[in-house]
Amino acid sequence: MIHQLLAEFMGTALMIIFGVGVHADTVLNDTKYHGSGHLFAITTWAFGISVSLFIFGNVTINPAMALTQVLLGNMTWVIFFFTAIVQVAGGVIGSIIVYIMYADSFKHSYGKIDNATIRNIFSTAPAVRNLPRNFFVEFFATFVFLTSILAISQYKTSGIVPIGVGLLVWAIGMGMGGPTGFAMNLARDMGPRIAHAVLPIKNKADSDWQYGILVPGIAPFVGAIAAALFAKYYLGI
């Protein structure tokens, strides 16, 4: 169990280093790839998740996927509880590592880049704030995400799952990511949001916990329940 929890912690941290790192790279001043845009960012998220899965193997790196495994009888509630905690912790540590890497660029961006934009390097935010619709977007994207992973996982060919999940993240980011930034994962959003709250960032924007808890916090778990039901009663998983 300890080894598995360490894998979840490190896998989530590495995913966040790639993901929050690419946002820092594209948003902050005086980076090599400033202004590279969302295609660049979504591609890095997709490849980063694939790399994390290749390295750490049978991990969920997502509390919503862990809940799906509980509902399908593959994980106990106790293990789920500890798994979710270490995943969020991994998100915090991964974000702190990114801050250390890009500390000079953060300093060169204070007063030049909007404080909310700097916050959004770490956590997701809606393009248009409409909490019921934002909730639906995150719910539905997570439902598609988790159901697709379960289906992909049925193929036993070596390496197919990490590659398939990476392509899936890429597609969902392009097709469904515009309204909310497609968190689909409490650890992906909450860990970096906590890091933003505690890091020594000057004149930081409000952490927007209302949105963080409701949309990327709760909606993915509703999507997880729907995915488990669909997988069990339609896909027969």
C-alpha positions as CSV (number, residue, x, y, z in Angstrom):
1,M,0.0,0.0,0.0
2,I,2.8,2.4,0.9
3,H,4.5,1.8,-2.5
4,Q,1.2,2.4,-4.3
5,L,0.5,5.7,-2.4
6,L,4.0,6.9,-3.2
7,A,3.4,6.1,-6.9
8,E,0.1,8.1,-6.7
9,F,1.9,11.0,-5.0
10,M,4.9,11.1,-7.4
11,G,2.7,10.5,-10.5
12,T,0.4,13.3,-9.6
13,A,3.3,15.6,-8.8
14,L,5.0,14.9,-12.1
15,M,1.7,15.4,-14.0
16,I,1.4,18.8,-12.3
17,I,5.0,19.8,-13.0
18,F,4.3,19.2,-16.7
19,G,0.9,20.9,-16.7
20,V,1.4,23.9,-14.3
21,G,4.9,24.2,-15.8
22,V,3.7,24.7,-19.3
23,H,1.2,27.3,-18.1
24,A,4.0,29.2,-16.4
25,D,6.1,28.8,-19.6
26,T,3.4,30.3,-21.8
27,V,2.1,33.0,-19.5
28,L,5.0,34.5,-17.6
29,N,7.4,37.0,-18.9
30,D,11.0,36.1,-19.9
31,T,10.5,32.4,-20.6
32,K,11.6,30.6,-23.7
33,Y,8.1,29.9,-24.8
34,H,6.1,32.9,-23.7
35,G,2.8,33.3,-25.6
36,S,2.9,29.8,-27.2
37,G,-0.8,29.4,-26.6
38,H,-3.3,26.7,-25.7
39,L,-2.4,24.2,-28.3
40,F,1.1,24.1,-26.8
41,A,-0.3,23.8,-23.3
42,I,-2.9,21.1,-24.0
43,T,-0.3,19.0,-25.9
44,T,2.1,19.2,-22.9
45,W,-0.7,18.2,-20.5
46,A,-1.5,15.2,-22.7
47,F,2.1,14.1,-23.2
48,G,2.9,14.7,-19.5
49,I,0.1,12.5,-18.3
50,S,1.3,9.7,-20.7
51,V,4.8,10.0,-19.3
52,S,3.5,9.8,-15.7
53,L,1.5,6.7,-16.5
54,F,4.5,5.1,-18.3
55,I,6.7,5.7,-15.2
56,F,4.4,4.9,-12.4
57,G,2.2,2.3,-14.0
58,N,-1.1,1.3,-12.4
59,V,-2.0,4.6,-10.9
60,T,-5.1,6.8,-11.1
61,I,-3.5,10.2,-10.4
62,N,-7.1,11.4,-10.1
63,P,-9.4,11.1,-7.1
64,A,-12.4,10.8,-9.5
65,M,-10.9,7.8,-11.2
66,A,-10.1,6.4,-7.7
67,L,-13.8,6.8,-6.8
68,T,-14.8,5.0,-10.0
69,Q,-12.5,2.1,-9.0
70,V,-14.3,2.0,-5.6
71,L,-17.7,1.9,-7.2
72,L,-16.5,-0.9,-9.5
73,G,-15.2,-2.9,-6.5
74,N,-11.5,-2.5,-7.3
75,M,-10.6,-0.3,-4.4
76,T,-11.7,0.0,-0.8
77,W,-13.0,3.3,0.7
78,V,-10.0,3.4,3.1
79,I,-7.5,3.2,0.3
80,F,-9.5,5.7,-1.7
81,F,-9.3,8.2,1.2
82,F,-5.6,7.9,1.5
83,T,-5.1,7.9,-2.3
84,A,-7.0,11.2,-2.7
85,I,-5.0,12.8,0.1
86,V,-1.6,11.9,-1.4
87,Q,-2.8,13.0,-4.9
88,V,-3.7,16.4,-3.6
89,A,-0.4,16.6,-1.8
90,G,1.3,15.7,-5.0
91,G,-0.4,18.5,-6.7
92,V,0.8,20.9,-4.0
93,I,4.4,19.7,-4.2
94,G,4.4,19.7,-8.0
95,S,3.2,23.3,-8.1
96,I,5.8,24.4,-5.6
97,I,8.5,22.8,-7.7
98,V,7.2,24.7,-10.7
99,Y,7.3,28.0,-8.7
100,I,10.9,27.4,-7.8
101,M,11.8,26.6,-11.4
102,Y,10.1,29.8,-12.7
103,A,10.8,32.1,-9.7
104,D,12.7,34.6,-11.8
105,S,10.0,34.7,-14.4
106,F,7.4,35.2,-11.7
107,K,9.4,38.2,-10.4
108,H,9.6,39.7,-13.9
109,S,5.8,39.4,-14.3
110,Y,4.6,41.1,-11.1
111,G,2.7,44.3,-12.0
112,K,2.9,43.4,-15.7
113,I,0.5,40.4,-15.8
114,D,-2.9,40.4,-14.3
115,N,-3.0,38.7,-10.8
116,A,-5.9,36.5,-11.8
117,T,-4.0,35.3,-14.8
118,I,-1.0,34.4,-12.6
119,R,-3.5,32.5,-10.3
120,N,-4.8,30.6,-13.3
121,I,-1.3,29.3,-14.1
122,F,-2.0,27.1,-11.1
123,S,-5.8,26.4,-11.0
124,T,-8.6,26.4,-13.6
125,A,-11.1,29.1,-14.1
126,P,-14.1,29.5,-16.4
127,A,-14.0,31.5,-19.6
128,V,-17.6,32.6,-18.7
129,R,-18.6,32.3,-15.1
130,N,-21.9,30.5,-15.0
131,L,-21.6,28.0,-12.1
132,P,-24.4,25.6,-13.1
133,R,-23.1,25.4,-16.7
134,N,-19.5,25.3,-15.5
135,F,-20.5,22.4,-13.2
136,F,-22.2,20.5,-16.1
137,V,-19.1,21.0,-18.4
138,E,-16.8,19.5,-15.8
139,F,-19.2,16.7,-15.0
140,F,-19.7,15.7,-18.6
141,A,-16.0,16.0,-19.5
142,T,-15.1,13.9,-16.6
143,F,-17.7,11.3,-17.5
144,V,-16.3,11.0,-21.0
145,F,-12.8,11.0,-19.7
146,L,-13.2,8.3,-17.1
147,T,-15.5,6.1,-19.3
148,S,-13.0,6.3,-22.1
149,I,-10.1,5.3,-19.8
150,L,-12.0,2.3,-18.6
151,A,-12.7,1.3,-22.2
152,I,-9.0,1.8,-23.2
153,S,-7.9,-0.2,-20.2
154,Q,-9.6,-3.3,-21.6
155,Y,-6.9,-3.5,-24.3
156,K,-4.0,-5.5,-23.0
157,T,-1.4,-4.4,-25.6
158,S,1.7,-3.1,-23.8
159,G,1.8,0.7,-23.7
160,I,-1.6,1.3,-25.1
161,V,-3.1,2.8,-21.9
162,P,-0.6,5.6,-21.4
163,I,-0.7,6.5,-25.1
164,G,-4.5,6.2,-25.3
165,V,-5.0,8.4,-22.2
166,G,-2.7,11.0,-23.6
167,L,-4.6,11.2,-26.8
168,L,-7.8,11.3,-24.9
169,V,-6.6,14.3,-22.8
170,W,-5.6,16.0,-26.0
171,A,-9.0,15.4,-27.6
172,I,-11.0,16.5,-24.6
173,G,-8.8,19.6,-24.1
174,M,-9.5,20.6,-27.7
175,G,-13.2,19.7,-27.8
176,M,-14.4,20.4,-24.3
177,G,-11.7,22.4,-22.6
178,G,-12.8,25.9,-23.6
179,P,-15.5,26.6,-21.1
180,T,-13.7,25.6,-17.9
181,G,-10.1,24.5,-18.7
182,F,-11.0,20.8,-18.3
183,A,-9.7,20.0,-14.8
184,M,-11.6,16.7,-14.4
185,N,-9.5,16.0,-11.4
186,L,-9.7,17.4,-7.8
187,A,-6.0,16.9,-7.3
188,R,-5.1,18.7,-10.6
189,D,-7.0,21.8,-9.4
190,M,-7.1,21.8,-5.6
191,G,-3.4,20.9,-5.1
192,P,-2.1,23.8,-7.3
193,R,-4.8,26.1,-5.9
194,I,-3.6,25.4,-2.3
195,A,0.0,26.0,-3.5
196,H,-1.0,29.4,-5.0
197,A,-2.5,30.3,-1.7
198,V,0.6,29.6,0.3
199,L,3.4,30.6,-2.0
200,P,5.0,34.0,-1.7
201,I,3.4,35.4,-4.8
202,K,3.1,39.2,-4.7
203,N,-0.4,40.8,-4.7
204,K,-2.0,37.5,-5.4
205,A,-5.6,37.2,-6.6
206,D,-8.3,35.7,-4.5
207,S,-8.1,31.9,-4.6
208,D,-11.8,31.7,-5.6
209,W,-12.6,28.7,-3.4
210,Q,-16.3,28.9,-4.3
211,Y,-15.5,27.9,-7.9
212,G,-12.7,25.6,-6.9
213,I,-14.7,23.5,-4.5
214,L,-17.9,23.4,-6.6
215,V,-16.7,22.9,-10.1
216,P,-13.3,21.2,-10.3
217,G,-13.9,19.9,-6.8
218,I,-17.3,18.2,-6.8
219,A,-18.3,17.9,-10.4
220,P,-15.6,15.3,-11.3
221,F,-16.9,13.0,-8.6
222,V,-20.4,13.2,-10.1
223,G,-18.9,12.4,-13.4
224,A,-17.1,9.4,-11.7
225,I,-20.4,8.0,-10.5
226,A,-21.9,8.3,-14.0
227,A,-18.8,6.7,-15.5
228,A,-18.9,3.8,-13.1
229,L,-22.6,3.2,-13.8
230,F,-22.2,3.4,-17.6
231,A,-19.1,1.1,-17.5
232,K,-20.8,-1.5,-15.4
233,Y,-24.3,-1.6,-16.9
234,Y,-23.6,-0.7,-20.5
235,L,-19.9,-1.6,-21.2
236,G,-20.1,-4.6,-18.9
237,I,-16.8,-3.7,-17.2
